[in-house]
């Protein structure tokens, strides 16, 4: 019985980990390929569709910027919206 409880706990843990998969690595790679220095990638919320929204802070030639990035559940970047830049 203890073995069953341990296996069930491990399965539930792996399922919740898969659901909460972070896409920050994909976002950071995208911005770095564009020549930006990434200062922050922060999860904001999950939409009803399963898409995730992240807040991103970047630096490019000394100027700061903030963007909102929407990703699919498979970490595909769907939309990038610049919030502000200076």
C-alpha positions, -999 to 999 in steps of 0.1 A, spaced: 0 0 0 29 24 8 44 17 -26 11 26 -43 9 59 -23 45 68 -33 39 60 -70 6 80 -70 24 110 -54 52 109 -80 27 107 -108 7 137 -95 40 157 -90 51 151 -125 17 161 -139 16 193 -120 52 201 -130 43 195 -167 13 219 -163 34 246 -148 61 244 -174 78 278 -178 84 292 -212 109 318 -199 138 301 -216 121 304 -250 113 341 -245 148 349 -233 163 331 -263 140 351 -287 150 385 -273 187 376 -271 187 366 -308 173 401 -315 203 416 -298 186 425 -265 200 420 -230 172 403 -210 169 416 -174 137 399 -163 112 373 -176 83 370 -151 51 349 -154 20 370 -151 -11 348 -157 -25 318 -176 -54 326 -199 -86 304 -202 -71 291 -235 -41 278 -217 -19 305 -232 6 321 -208 14 358 -204 49 370 -193 63 404 -184 97 409 -200 123 437 -192 151 442 -217 180 466 -223 192 475 -258 221 499 -262 215 514 -228 177 519 -232 153 500 -211 120 485 -224 92 464 -211 71 440 -231 42 416 -226 47 382 -243 20 356 -249 30 320 -254 11 289 -263 10 259 -238 39 245 -260 60 276 -255 55 290 -290 56 328 -289 22 340 -302 24 378 -295 48 404 -283 35 438 -272 58 466 -262 45 483 -231 71 511 -229 106 520 -238 131 548 -230 
